[in-house]
Amino acid sequence: MKELIIKEVNYFKGEVKIKYEEGTSKKTLSEEEPPRDELIEILKNLNAVGSKLLKYPFSIKDRIVVTGAKFIYKNNCLKYVILKGFYKLDGNLIPQNFPKRLYNSNCILDYTDDEMILINQLLSEARKYIYGERKQVLLPHINETINTQPAKQNISMIN
């Protein structure tokens, strides 16, 4: 299997968009099929990271909406992570520019351990989505009552 390098992940208005490289091929996956709940939860948890990066006051930190991230590599090592998202203001979504966070020369993120876990989980969920692991949507229940009769049994006794 060829190595899969995630370049960008974005989930906005019901659409998942993932840019990635597989071997020497550059690909973009853009689907409206819902992602797993785990991906949505990771993005919600990254809202606090985005607010911290922007150094917004506590009173408005809940207005930051992280929708994904861009990943920049150098020599097959993740070099930068740039969050993507919006600032909510009076029902409008204003595109938000997040600062990129550097890796040091040892490819260690300039994030806390918990933030690194979230970023790695985001990358993992993006890979799962590419390979077909999506939210399992329940089919609507059939409103018709299925009329089942017990099977007639023919029991004969052998003497």
DSSP file (Angstrom, degrees, kcal/mol; ACC not computed):
  #  RESIDUE AA STRUCTURE BP1 BP2  ACC     N-H-->O    O-->H-N    N-H-->O    O-->H-N    TCO  KAPPA ALPHA  PHI   PSI    X-CA   Y-CA   Z-CA
    1    1 A M              0   0    0      0, 0.0     2,-0.1     0, 0.0     3,-0.1   0.000 360.0 360.0 360.0 136.6    0.0    0.0    0.0
    2    2 A K        -     0   0    0      1,-0.1     2,-0.1    20,-0.1     0, 0.0  -0.406 360.0 -95.8 -74.1 150.3    1.3    3.5   -0.9
    3    3 A E        -     0   0    0     -2,-0.1    20,-1.7     1,-0.1     2,-0.6  -0.433  35.1-143.8 -67.5 138.2    1.9    6.0    1.8
    4    4 A L  E     -A   22   0A   0     18,-0.2     2,-0.6    -2,-0.1    18,-0.2  -0.923  14.5-170.6-108.9 119.3   -0.9    8.4    2.4
    5    5 A I  E     -A   21   0A   0     16,-3.0    16,-2.5    -2,-0.6     2,-0.4  -0.941  14.6-144.5-114.6 115.0    0.0   12.0    3.3
    6    6 A I  E     +A   20   0A   0     -2,-0.6    14,-0.3    14,-0.2     3,-0.1  -0.650  22.2 173.6 -80.1 125.8   -2.9   14.2    4.4
    7    7 A K  E     +     0   0A   0     12,-3.0    64,-3.5    -2,-0.4     2,-0.3   0.760  65.1   1.9-101.0 -34.6   -2.4   17.8    3.2
    8    8 A E  E     -AB  19  70A   0     11,-2.0    11,-2.2    62,-0.3     2,-0.4  -0.980  53.4-168.0-158.4 141.3   -5.7   19.3    4.2
    9    9 A V  E     +AB  18  69A   0     60,-2.7    60,-1.9    -2,-0.3     2,-0.3  -0.999  15.2 168.5-130.9 133.9   -8.9   18.4    6.0
   10   10 A N  E     -AB  17  68A   0      7,-1.9     7,-3.0    -2,-0.4     2,-0.4  -0.976  15.4-175.6-148.6 133.9  -12.1   20.5    6.1
   11   11 A Y  E     +A   16   0A   0     56,-3.0     2,-0.3    -2,-0.3     5,-0.2  -0.944  26.8 147.7-129.5 109.8  -15.6   19.8    7.2
   12   12 A F  E >   -A   15   0A   0      3,-2.0     3,-1.6    -2,-0.4    -2,-0.0  -0.993  62.8  -4.0-148.7 134.3  -18.0   22.6    6.5
   13   13 A K  T 3  S-     0   0    0     -2,-0.3    -1,-0.1     1,-0.3     3,-0.1   0.871 128.8 -52.5  51.5  43.7  -21.7   22.9    5.6
   14   14 A G  T 3  S+     0   0    0      1,-0.2     2,-0.5    -3,-0.0    -1,-0.3   0.544 113.4 114.4  77.3   7.1  -22.1   19.1    5.4
   15   15 A E  E <   -A   12   0A   0     -3,-1.6    -3,-2.0    19,-0.0     2,-0.5  -0.941  51.6-153.8-117.1 131.9  -19.2   18.6    3.0
   16   16 A V  E     -AC  11  31A   0     15,-3.2    15,-2.6    -2,-0.5     2,-0.4  -0.884  14.5-176.4 -99.1 128.4  -16.0   16.8    3.8
   17   17 A K  E     +AC  10  30A   0     -7,-3.0    -7,-1.9    -2,-0.5     2,-0.4  -0.987   3.5 176.5-128.8 123.0  -13.0   17.8    1.7
   18   18 A I  E     -AC   9  29A   0     11,-2.8    11,-3.2    -2,-0.4     2,-0.5  -0.987  12.6-163.2-129.7 124.1   -9.6   16.1    2.1
   19   19 A K  E     +AC   8  28A   0    -11,-2.2   -12,-3.0    -2,-0.4   -11,-2.0  -0.901  28.9 151.2-102.8 134.1   -6.5   16.8    0.0
   20   20 A Y  E     -AC   6  27A   0      7,-2.7     7,-3.4    -2,-0.5     2,-0.4  -0.970  39.7-125.2-155.2 167.1   -3.9   14.2    0.1
   21   21 A E  E     -AC   5  26A   0    -16,-2.5   -16,-3.0    -2,-0.3     2,-0.5  -0.971  13.9-170.5-120.3 136.2   -1.1   12.5   -1.7
   22   22 A E  E >  S-AC   4  25A   0      3,-2.6     3,-1.9    -2,-0.4     2,-0.5  -0.929  70.6 -47.0-126.1 105.5   -0.9    8.8   -2.3
   23   23 A G  T 3  S-     0   0    0    -20,-1.7   -18,-0.1    -2,-0.5    -2,-0.0  -0.605 124.2 -24.4  67.6-123.0    2.5    7.8   -3.6
   24   24 A T  T 3  S+     0   0    0     -2,-0.5     2,-0.4    -3,-0.1    -1,-0.3   0.413 117.6 101.7-100.0   0.8    3.2   10.4   -6.4
   25   25 A S  E <   -C   22   0A   0     -3,-1.9    -3,-2.6     2,-0.0     2,-0.5  -0.726  60.3-149.7 -90.9 131.4   -0.5   11.1   -7.0
   26   26 A K  E     +C   21   0A   0     -2,-0.4     2,-0.3    -5,-0.2    -5,-0.2  -0.872  26.0 179.9 -96.3 128.7   -2.2   14.2   -5.6
   27   27 A K  E     -C   20   0A   0     -7,-3.4    -7,-2.7    -2,-0.5     2,-0.4  -0.915  23.1-156.7-132.2 154.5   -5.8   13.7   -4.9
   28   28 A T  E     -C   19   0A   0     -2,-0.3     2,-0.5    -9,-0.2    -9,-0.2  -0.995   7.5-162.4-130.7 126.7   -8.8   15.6   -3.5
   29   29 A L  E     +C   18   0A   0    -11,-3.2   -11,-2.8    -2,-0.4     2,-0.5  -0.944  11.8 175.9-108.2 123.0  -11.8   13.9   -2.0
   30   30 A S  E     +C   17   0A   0     -2,-0.5     2,-0.3   -13,-0.2   -13,-0.2  -0.944  13.9 157.8-131.5 109.9  -14.9   16.0   -1.7
   31   31 A E  E     -C   16   0A   0    -15,-2.6   -15,-3.2    -2,-0.5    -2,-0.0  -0.936  42.3-152.0-135.4 151.7  -18.0   14.2   -0.4
   32   32 A E        +     0   0    0     -2,-0.3    -1,-0.1   -17,-0.2   -15,-0.1   0.365  64.4 116.2-100.5   1.7  -21.3   15.1    1.2
   33   33 A E  S    S-     0   0    0    -17,-0.1   -17,-0.1     1,-0.1    -2,-0.1  -0.586  78.1-107.1 -70.5 127.9  -21.5   11.7    3.0
   34   34 A P        -     0   0    0      0, 0.0   101,-1.9     0, 0.0    -1,-0.1  -0.215  30.8-126.8 -61.6 143.0  -21.3   12.5    6.7
   35   35 A P        -     0   0    0      0, 0.0    99,-0.2     0, 0.0    91,-0.0  -0.277  40.0 -76.3 -77.4 171.7  -18.1   11.7    8.6
   36   36 A R    >>  -     0   0    0     97,-0.4     4,-1.2    89,-0.2     3,-0.9  -0.320  43.2-113.0 -62.5 152.9  -17.9    9.6   11.7
   37   37 A D  H 3> S+     0   0    0      1,-0.2     4,-2.4     2,-0.2     5,-0.2   0.806 114.5  67.3 -58.9 -29.8  -19.0   11.4   14.9
   38   38 A E  H 3> S+     0   0    0      1,-0.2     4,-2.2     2,-0.2    -1,-0.2   0.886  97.6  51.1 -60.5 -40.1  -15.4   11.2   16.1
   39   39 A L  H <> S+     0   0    0     -3,-0.9     4,-2.1     2,-0.2    -1,-0.2   0.917 110.8  48.3 -64.8 -42.7  -14.2   13.6   13.4
   40   40 A I  H  X S+     0   0    0     -4,-1.2     4,-2.1     1,-0.2    -2,-0.2   0.902 111.5  50.2 -63.7 -41.1  -16.9   16.1   14.3
   41   41 A E  H  X S+     0   0    0     -4,-2.4     4,-2.3     2,-0.2    -2,-0.2   0.888 108.1  52.9 -65.5 -39.3  -16.0   15.8   18.0
   42   42 A I  H  X S+     0   0    0     -4,-2.2     4,-1.8     2,-0.2    -1,-0.2   0.923 108.8  49.8 -61.6 -44.5  -12.3   16.3   17.3
   43   43 A L  H  X S+     0   0    0     -4,-2.1     4,-0.7     1,-0.2    23,-0.4   0.898 109.4  51.7 -62.8 -39.7  -13.1   19.5   15.4
   44   44 A K  H >< S+     0   0    0     -4,-2.1     3,-1.0     1,-0.2     4,-0.5   0.911 109.9  49.3 -61.6 -41.5  -15.3   20.8   18.3
   45   45 A N  H >X S+     0   0    0     -4,-2.3     4,-0.7     1,-0.2     3,-0.7   0.805 103.9  60.0 -68.2 -28.5  -12.4   20.1   20.7
   46   46 A L  H 3X S+     0   0    0     -4,-1.8     4,-2.7     1,-0.2    -1,-0.2   0.651  85.3  79.5 -74.2 -13.7  -10.0   22.0   18.4
   47   47 A N  H <X S+     0   0    0     -3,-1.0     4,-2.3    -4,-0.7    -1,-0.2   0.915  93.1  49.3 -56.7 -42.5  -12.2   25.1   18.8
   48   48 A A  H <> S+     0   0    0     -3,-0.7     4,-2.1    -4,-0.5    -1,-0.2   0.868 109.7  51.4 -65.6 -36.2  -10.5   25.7   22.2
   49   49 A V  H  X S+     0   0    0     -4,-0.7     4,-2.5     2,-0.2    -2,-0.2   0.927 110.3  49.1 -65.2 -45.1   -7.1   25.3   20.5
   50   50 A G  H  X S+     0   0    0     -4,-2.7     4,-1.8     1,-0.2    -2,-0.2   0.903 110.9  49.5 -60.8 -42.5   -8.0   27.8   17.9
   51   51 A S  H  X>S+     0   0    0     -4,-2.3     5,-1.6     1,-0.2     4,-0.8   0.891 111.0  50.1 -63.7 -39.9   -9.2   30.3   20.5
   52   52 A K  H ><5S+     0   0    0     -4,-2.1     3,-0.5     1,-0.2    -2,-0.2   0.904 108.5  52.4 -65.3 -41.6   -6.0   29.8   22.4
   53   53 A L  H 3<5S+     0   0    0     -4,-2.5    -1,-0.2     1,-0.2    -2,-0.2   0.881 112.3  45.2 -61.2 -38.4   -3.9   30.4   19.3
   54   54 A L  H 3<5S-     0   0    0     -4,-1.8    -1,-0.2    -5,-0.2    -2,-0.2   0.599 103.0-135.0 -82.8 -10.9   -5.7   33.7   18.6
   55   55 A K  T <<5 +     0   0    0     -4,-0.8    -3,-0.2    -3,-0.5    -4,-0.1   0.868  40.7 171.2  57.9  39.1   -5.4   34.7   22.2
   56   56 A Y      < -     0   0    0     -5,-1.6    -1,-0.2     1,-0.1     5,-0.1  -0.472  40.6 -94.1 -74.9 151.2   -9.0   35.8   22.2
   57   57 A P    >   -     0   0    0      0, 0.0     3,-1.7     0, 0.0     4,-0.5  -0.279  34.4-111.5 -62.9 153.4  -10.6   36.8   25.6
   58   58 A F  G >  S+     0   0    0      1,-0.3     3,-1.1     2,-0.2     4,-0.3   0.830 112.6  66.5 -54.1 -35.8  -12.4   34.1   27.4
   59   59 A S  G 3  S+     0   0    0      1,-0.2    -1,-0.3     2,-0.1     3,-0.1   0.717 111.2  31.5 -65.2 -22.3  -15.7   35.8   26.9
   60   60 A I  G X  S+     0   0    0     -3,-1.7     3,-1.8     1,-0.1    -1,-0.2   0.284  84.8 104.9-118.2  11.1  -15.7   35.3   23.1
   61   61 A K  G X  S+     0   0    0     -3,-1.1     3,-1.2    -4,-0.5   -10,-0.1   0.774  73.1  65.1 -64.9 -23.9  -13.8   32.0   22.8
   62   62 A D  G 3  S+     0   0    0     -4,-0.3    -1,-0.3     1,-0.2    -2,-0.1   0.496  88.3  70.7 -77.3  -0.6  -17.0   30.1   22.0
   63   63 A R  G <  S+     0   0    0     -3,-1.8    25,-3.0   -16,-0.1     2,-0.4   0.517  75.9  97.7 -90.5  -6.1  -17.3   32.1   18.7
   64   64 A I  E <   - D   0  87A   0     -3,-1.2     2,-0.5    23,-0.2    23,-0.2  -0.709  53.4-171.0 -85.6 130.0  -14.4   30.3   17.1
   65   65 A V  E     - D   0  86A   0     21,-2.9    21,-2.7    -2,-0.4     2,-0.5  -0.953   7.6-157.8-123.8 110.0  -15.4   27.4   14.9
   66   66 A V  E     + D   0  85A   0     -2,-0.5    19,-0.3   -23,-0.4   -19,-0.2  -0.771  14.3 175.7 -87.1 126.2  -12.5   25.2   13.6
   67   67 A T  E     -     0   0A   0     17,-2.5   -56,-3.0    -2,-0.5     2,-0.3   0.472  58.6 -51.9-108.4  -6.5  -13.5   23.4   10.4
   68   68 A G  E     -BD  10  84A   0     16,-1.4    16,-2.6   -58,-0.2     2,-0.3  -0.989  54.1-100.2 165.7-159.4  -10.2   21.6    9.7
   69   69 A A  E     -BD   9  83A   0    -60,-1.9   -60,-2.7    -2,-0.3     2,-0.4  -0.991  12.2-132.8-156.8 155.9   -6.5   22.1    9.2
   70   70 A K  E     -BD   8  82A   0     12,-2.9    12,-2.7    -2,-0.3     2,-0.5  -0.941  21.9-154.4-112.1 137.1   -3.8   22.4    6.6
   71   71 A F  E     - D   0  81A   0    -64,-3.5     2,-0.5    -2,-0.4    10,-0.2  -0.955   5.6-165.6-118.7 125.9   -0.7   20.3    7.0
   72   72 A I  E     - D   0  80A   0      8,-2.2     7,-3.2    -2,-0.5     8,-2.0  -0.947  10.0-163.5-115.6 127.6    2.7   21.3    5.5
   73   73 A Y  E     - D   0  78A   0     -2,-0.5     2,-0.3     5,-0.3     5,-0.2  -0.751  12.2-170.7-110.4 153.6    5.5   18.7    5.2
   74   74 A K  E >  S- D   0  77A   0      3,-2.8     3,-1.0    -2,-0.3    -2,-0.0  -0.955  79.4  -8.5-142.5 124.8    9.2   19.0    4.7
   75   75 A N  T 3  S-     0   0    0     -2,-0.3     3,-0.1     1,-0.2    -1,-0.1   0.915 129.3 -56.4  54.2  47.1   11.4   16.0    4.0
   76   76 A N  T 3  S+     0   0    0      1,-0.2     2,-0.4   -71,-0.0    -1,-0.2   0.690 117.7 112.0  60.5  21.3    8.4   13.6    4.8
   77   77 A C  E <  S-D   74   0A   0     -3,-1.0    -3,-2.8    26,-0.0     2,-0.3  -0.985  78.0-110.4-125.6 134.2    8.0   15.3    8.2
   78   78 A L  E     +D   73   0A   0     -2,-0.4    -5,-0.3    -5,-0.2     3,-0.1  -0.475  40.6 171.4 -64.2 121.8    5.1   17.4    9.3
   79   79 A K  E     +     0   0A   0     -7,-3.2    24,-1.7    -2,-0.3     2,-0.3   0.815  57.5  17.0-103.4 -41.5    6.5   20.9    9.6
   80   80 A Y  E     -DE  72 102A   0     -8,-2.0    -8,-2.2    22,-0.2     2,-0.4  -0.968  51.6-161.0-135.8 149.8    3.4   23.2   10.1
   81   81 A V  E     -DE  71 101A   0     20,-1.3    20,-1.9    -2,-0.3     2,-0.5  -0.991  11.6-173.1-127.9 124.1   -0.2   22.8   11.1
   82   82 A I  E     -D   70   0A   0    -12,-2.7   -12,-2.9    -2,-0.4    18,-0.1  -0.961  17.3-140.2-119.4 114.9   -2.5   25.6   10.2
   83   83 A L  E     -D   69   0A   0     -2,-0.5    15,-0.6    16,-0.5     2,-0.4  -0.380  14.3-150.7 -69.2 151.4   -6.1   25.4   11.6
   84   84 A K  E     +DF  68  97A   0    -16,-2.6   -17,-2.5   -75,-0.1   -16,-1.4  -0.949  37.9  95.7-122.3 144.2   -8.9   26.5    9.4
   85   85 A G  E     -DF  66  96A   0     11,-0.6    11,-2.6    -2,-0.4     2,-0.3  -0.989  51.6 -84.0 170.6-159.2  -12.2   28.0   10.5
   86   86 A F  E     -DF  65  95A   0    -21,-2.7   -21,-2.9    -2,-0.3     2,-0.5  -0.870  17.8-127.7-139.2 164.7  -14.4   30.9   11.2
   87   87 A Y  E     -DF  64  94A   0      7,-2.3     7,-2.6    -2,-0.3     2,-0.5  -0.988  29.8-136.6-114.4 123.9  -15.4   33.5   13.8
   88   88 A K  E     + F   0  93A   0    -25,-3.0     2,-0.4    -2,-0.5     5,-0.2  -0.703  30.6 167.7 -85.0 126.4  -19.2   33.6   14.5
   89   89 A L  E >   - F   0  92A   0      3,-2.7     3,-2.2    -2,-0.5    -2,-0.1  -0.919  68.0 -27.3-142.7 114.2  -20.6   37.1   14.7
   90   90 A D  T 3  S-     0   0    0     -2,-0.4     3,-0.1     1,-0.3    -2,-0.0   0.875 125.3 -47.7  51.0  44.9  -24.3   37.9   14.7
   91   91 A G  T 3  S+     0   0    0      1,-0.3     2,-0.3     0, 0.0    -1,-0.3   0.385 117.8 111.4  81.1  -4.9  -25.2   34.8   12.7
   92   92 A N  E <   -F   89   0A   0     -3,-2.2    -3,-2.7     2,-0.0     2,-0.6  -0.744  62.0-137.3-100.9 150.7  -22.4   35.4   10.1
   93   93 A L  E     -F   88   0A   0     -2,-0.3    -5,-0.2    -5,-0.2    -8,-0.0  -0.936  16.9-165.3-108.7 117.9  -19.3   33.3    9.7
   94   94 A I  E     -F   87   0A   0     -7,-2.6    -7,-2.3    -2,-0.6    -2,-0.0  -0.895  29.8-111.0-103.7 122.5  -16.2   35.3    9.1
   95   95 A P  E     -F   86   0A   0      0, 0.0     2,-0.5     0, 0.0    -9,-0.3  -0.253  35.3-147.1 -53.6 135.0  -13.2   33.4    7.7
   96   96 A Q  E     -F   85   0A   0    -11,-2.6     2,-0.7   -31,-0.2   -11,-0.6  -0.907   5.4-145.1-112.4 130.5  -10.5   33.3   10.4
   97   97 A N  E     -F   84   0A   0     -2,-0.5   -13,-0.1   -13,-0.1   -11,-0.0  -0.846  19.0-165.0 -94.4 114.4   -6.8   33.2    9.8
   98   98 A F        -     0   0    0     -2,-0.7     2,-0.1   -15,-0.6   -48,-0.0  -0.744  24.5-110.3 -95.4 145.2   -5.0   31.1   12.3
   99   99 A P        -     0   0    0      0, 0.0   -16,-0.5     0, 0.0     2,-0.3  -0.449  34.1-112.8 -71.3 148.3   -1.2   31.3   12.8
  100  100 A K        -     0   0    0    -18,-0.1     2,-0.5    -2,-0.1   -18,-0.2  -0.591  25.5-137.8 -80.2 145.1    0.8   28.3   11.6
  101  101 A R  E     -E   81   0A   0    -20,-1.9   -20,-1.3    -2,-0.3     2,-0.2  -0.892  18.0-134.6-106.0 131.1    2.5   26.4   14.3
  102  102 A L  E     -E   80   0A   0     -2,-0.5     8,-1.0   -22,-0.2     2,-0.3  -0.474   2.4-142.0 -84.7 150.9    6.0   25.2   13.7
  103  103 A Y  B     -G  109   0B   0    -24,-1.7     6,-0.2     6,-0.2     2,-0.1  -0.763  26.9-123.7 -94.2 153.7    7.6   21.9   14.3
  104  104 A N    >   -     0   0    0      4,-1.8     3,-2.3    -2,-0.3     4,-0.1  -0.338  39.8 -83.8 -87.9-176.8   11.2   21.9   15.6
  105  105 A S  T 3  S+     0   0    0      1,-0.3    -1,-0.1     2,-0.1    -2,-0.0   0.708 130.0  58.1 -63.7 -18.8   14.0   20.1   13.8
  106  106 A N  T 3  S-     0   0    0      2,-0.1    -1,-0.3     3,-0.0     3,-0.1   0.257 118.0-111.0 -92.6  12.5   13.1   16.9   15.5
  107  107 A C    <   +     0   0    0     -3,-2.3     2,-0.5     1,-0.2    -2,-0.1   0.851  69.0 146.1  61.9  36.6    9.6   17.0   14.1
  108  108 A I        -     0   0    0     -4,-0.1    -4,-1.8   -29,-0.0    -1,-0.2  -0.918  49.5-117.5-105.5 128.9    8.0   17.7   17.5
  109  109 A L  B     -G  103   0B   0     -2,-0.5     2,-0.5    -6,-0.2    -6,-0.2  -0.243   8.6-130.2 -64.0 148.3    4.9   19.9   17.4
  110  110 A D  S    S+     0   0    0     -8,-1.0     2,-0.3    -6,-0.0    -1,-0.1  -0.297  81.1  98.0 -89.2  47.0    4.9   23.3   19.2
  111  111 A Y  S    S-     0   0    0     -2,-0.5     2,-0.0     1,-0.1    -2,-0.0  -0.815  83.4 -93.9-125.3 165.6    1.6   22.2   20.7
  112  112 A T     >  -     0   0    0     -2,-0.3     4,-2.3     1,-0.1     5,-0.2  -0.312  43.5-103.5 -71.8 167.3    0.7   20.7   24.1
  113  113 A D  H  > S+     0   0    0      1,-0.2     4,-2.0     2,-0.2     5,-0.1   0.908 123.3  50.6 -59.6 -42.7    0.5   16.9   24.4
  114  114 A D  H  > S+     0   0    0      1,-0.2     4,-1.9     2,-0.2    -1,-0.2   0.880 110.5  49.1 -64.8 -37.8   -3.3   17.1   24.4
  115  115 A E  H  > S+     0   0    0      2,-0.2     4,-2.3     1,-0.2    -1,-0.2   0.877 109.1  52.8 -68.2 -37.4   -3.3   19.3   21.3
  116  116 A M  H  X S+     0   0    0     -4,-2.3     4,-2.6     2,-0.2    -2,-0.2   0.886 107.0  52.8 -63.9 -38.4   -0.9   16.9   19.5
  117  117 A I  H  X S+     0   0    0     -4,-2.0     4,-2.4     2,-0.2    -2,-0.2   0.926 109.1  49.1 -62.3 -44.5   -3.3   14.1   20.3
  118  118 A L  H  X S+     0   0    0     -4,-1.9     4,-2.4     2,-0.2    -2,-0.2   0.913 111.6  49.0 -61.5 -43.2   -6.2   16.0   18.7
  119  119 A I  H  X S+     0   0    0     -4,-2.3     4,-2.2     2,-0.2    -2,-0.2   0.917 112.4  47.6 -63.8 -43.7   -4.2   16.7   15.6
  120  120 A N  H  X S+     0   0    0     -4,-2.6     4,-2.2     1,-0.2    -1,-0.2   0.873 111.2  51.6 -65.4 -36.3   -3.1   13.1   15.3
  121  121 A Q  H  X S+     0   0    0     -4,-2.4     4,-2.8     2,-0.2    -2,-0.2   0.886 107.8  52.6 -66.3 -38.0   -6.7   12.0   15.8
  122  122 A L  H  X S+     0   0    0     -4,-2.4     4,-2.1     2,-0.2    -2,-0.2   0.926 110.6  47.2 -62.1 -44.7   -7.8   14.4   13.0
  123  123 A L  H  X S+     0   0    0     -4,-2.2     4,-2.0     2,-0.2    -2,-0.2   0.901 112.7  49.9 -61.7 -41.4   -5.2   12.9   10.7
  124  124 A S  H  X S+     0   0    0     -4,-2.2     4,-2.3     1,-0.2    -2,-0.2   0.913 110.5  48.7 -65.0 -43.8   -6.4    9.4   11.6
  125  125 A E  H  X S+     0   0    0     -4,-2.8     4,-2.3     1,-0.2    -1,-0.2   0.861 108.8  54.4 -65.7 -35.0  -10.1   10.2   11.0
  126  126 A A  H  X S+     0   0    0     -4,-2.1     4,-2.3     2,-0.2    -1,-0.2   0.919 108.9  48.3 -63.6 -42.8   -9.2   11.7    7.7
  127  127 A R  H  X S+     0   0    0     -4,-2.0     4,-2.2     1,-0.2    -2,-0.2   0.919 110.7  51.1 -62.7 -43.4   -7.5    8.5    6.7
  128  128 A K  H  <>S+     0   0    0     -4,-2.3     5,-3.0     1,-0.2    -1,-0.2   0.907 109.6  50.5 -60.9 -41.1  -10.5    6.5    7.8
  129  129 A Y  H ><5S+     0   0    0     -4,-2.3     3,-1.4     3,-0.2    -1,-0.2   0.920 109.0  50.9 -63.6 -43.3  -12.8    8.7    5.8
  130  130 A I  H 3<5S+     0   0    0     -4,-2.3    -1,-0.2     1,-0.3    -2,-0.2   0.898 109.7  50.9 -59.5 -40.6  -10.6    8.2    2.7
  131  131 A Y  T 3<5S-     0   0    0     -4,-2.2    -1,-0.3    -5,-0.2    -2,-0.2   0.380 128.9 -95.4 -83.6   5.6  -10.7    4.4    3.2
  132  132 A G  T < 5S+     0   0    0     -3,-1.4     2,-1.0     1,-0.3    -3,-0.2   0.460  76.6 139.4 103.1   0.7  -14.5    4.4    3.5
  133  133 A E      < +     0   0    0     -5,-3.0   -97,-0.4    -6,-0.2    -1,-0.3  -0.704  30.5 153.4 -81.9 107.3  -15.2    4.6    7.2
  134  134 A R        -     0   0    0     -2,-1.0     2,-0.1   -99,-0.2   -97,-0.1  -0.694  51.8 -66.3-125.6 175.3  -18.1    7.0    7.4
  135  135 A K        -     0   0    0   -101,-1.9     2,-1.0    -2,-0.2   -99,-0.1  -0.439  49.3-124.9 -64.6 135.9  -21.0    7.7    9.7
  136  136 A Q        -     0   0    0     -2,-0.1     2,-0.4    -3,-0.0    -1,-0.1  -0.759  26.0-153.7 -86.0 106.6  -23.5    4.8    9.7
  137  137 A V        -     0   0    0     -2,-1.0     2,-0.3  -103,-0.1    -3,-0.0  -0.672  15.0-124.3 -84.4 130.9  -26.8    6.4    8.8
  138  138 A L        -     0   0    0     -2,-0.4     3,-0.1     1,-0.1    -1,-0.1  -0.541  22.4-123.8 -75.3 137.1  -29.8    4.6   10.1
  139  139 A L        -     0   0    0     -2,-0.3     3,-0.1     1,-0.1    -1,-0.1  -0.511  37.0 -94.5 -75.0 147.9  -32.3    3.6    7.5
  140  140 A P        -     0   0    0      0, 0.0     2,-0.1     0, 0.0    -1,-0.1  -0.332  45.8-104.6 -62.9 145.2  -35.8    4.8    8.1
  141  141 A H        -     0   0    0      1,-0.1     2,-0.6    -3,-0.1    -3,-0.0  -0.424  32.6-112.5 -69.6 143.6  -38.0    2.3    9.9
  142  142 A I        -     0   0    0      1,-0.2    -1,-0.1    -2,-0.1    -3,-0.0  -0.674  22.1-157.0 -77.2 122.8  -40.6    0.6    7.8
  143  143 A N        +     0   0    0     -2,-0.6     2,-0.3     2,-0.1    -1,-0.2   0.593  64.2  97.8 -79.3 -10.3  -44.0    1.8    8.9
  144  144 A E  S    S-     0   0    0      1,-0.0     2,-0.6    -3,-0.0    -2,-0.1  -0.592  75.4-128.9 -80.8 138.8  -45.7   -1.3    7.6
  145  145 A T        -     0   0    0     -2,-0.3     2,-0.7     1,-0.0    -2,-0.1  -0.754  18.7-135.6 -85.7 127.0  -46.5   -4.0   10.0
  146  146 A I        -     0   0    0     -2,-0.6     2,-1.0     1,-0.0    -1,-0.0  -0.742  15.0-142.2 -85.8 120.3  -45.2   -7.3    8.7
  147  147 A N        -     0   0    0     -2,-0.7     2,-0.5     2,-0.0    -1,-0.0  -0.718  25.3-180.0 -87.6 106.8  -47.9   -9.8    9.3
  148  148 A T        -     0   0    0     -2,-1.0    -2,-0.0     3,-0.0     3,-0.0  -0.908  12.6-159.2-111.6 136.3  -46.3  -13.0   10.3
  149  149 A Q        -     0   0    0     -2,-0.5     3,-0.1     3,-0.0     2,-0.1  -0.876  31.8-104.1-107.2 141.0  -48.2  -16.2   11.1
  150  150 A P        -     0   0    0      0, 0.0     2,-0.1     0, 0.0     3,-0.0  -0.395  45.6-102.9 -62.1 142.0  -46.6  -18.9   13.2
  151  151 A A        -     0   0    0      1,-0.1     2,-0.3    -2,-0.1    -3,-0.0  -0.429  34.1-116.7 -66.6 137.1  -45.6  -21.8   11.0
  152  152 A K        -     0   0    0     -2,-0.1     2,-0.5    -3,-0.1    -1,-0.1  -0.589  29.8-144.9 -74.7 132.5  -47.9  -24.7   11.1
  153  153 A Q        -     0   0    0     -2,-0.3     2,-0.8     2,-0.0    -1,-0.0  -0.846   8.1-155.1-103.8 134.8  -46.1  -27.7   12.5
  154  154 A N        +     0   0    0     -2,-0.5     2,-0.6     2,-0.0    -2,-0.0  -0.882  20.5 178.9-107.4 101.2  -46.8  -31.2   11.3
  155  155 A I        +     0   0    0     -2,-0.8     2,-0.4     2,-0.0    -2,-0.0  -0.904   2.4 176.8-107.5 120.5  -45.9  -33.4   14.1
  156  156 A S        -     0   0    0     -2,-0.6     2,-0.5     2,-0.0    -2,-0.0  -0.958  22.4-135.1-121.4 143.7  -46.4  -37.1   13.6
  157  157 A M        -     0   0    0     -2,-0.4     2,-0.6     2,-0.0    -2,-0.0  -0.795  10.5-145.7 -99.7 135.6  -45.4  -39.7   16.0
  158  158 A I              0   0    0     -2,-0.5    -2,-0.0     1,-0.1     0, 0.0  -0.878 360.0 360.0-100.9 127.5  -43.6  -42.8   14.9
  159  159 A N              0   0    0     -2,-0.6    -1,-0.1     0, 0.0    -2,-0.0   0.456 360.0 360.0 -85.4 360.0  -44.5  -45.9   16.9
